[in-house]
């Protein structure tokens, strides 16, 4: 499990064994079963999570009980309700496991401590945040400016494994189309 995290961090910044041991000491691990929640809307959010194995769905349910999927988080991805995590407000997202999942948990307190005591950690998390902003911008622009077929093809190209791991109804929700439309796009 720690090997995954080290490899992930070292894609951005190299670490000595002692530095990595220090980083790892700020995390706890958690195993969840398929259909379990990391958080539900309204919960307090104390962690961000690094996905070691498995698959998580981040979603919001609106007032008409329609689910909107913001993100799927698979191996080597980070996930949380970052608004609730950073501002200590109730969660507006639910994070549920689509598969048996193993995560490494990082509290905000430990994240702040880690970043203040190890410049390499600060650099890593700043870069990860920047990558996340870029991905979010691309997703919003895609939803605003591309057709359903273009979004489907882009997702298939970027994340082909999701099509084997995620039910079509959830993929449709993520793409902002109906299940029937997704069937037509994929045929």
Beta strands, then each sheet from edge to edge (+ up, - down):
strand 1: 27-32
strand 2: 37-39
strand 3: 47-53
strand 4: 56-61
strand 5: 67-73
strand 6: 78-79
strand 7: 94-97
strand 8: 101-107
sheet 1: 1+ 8- 3+ 6-
sheet 2: 2+ 7- 4+ 5-
end
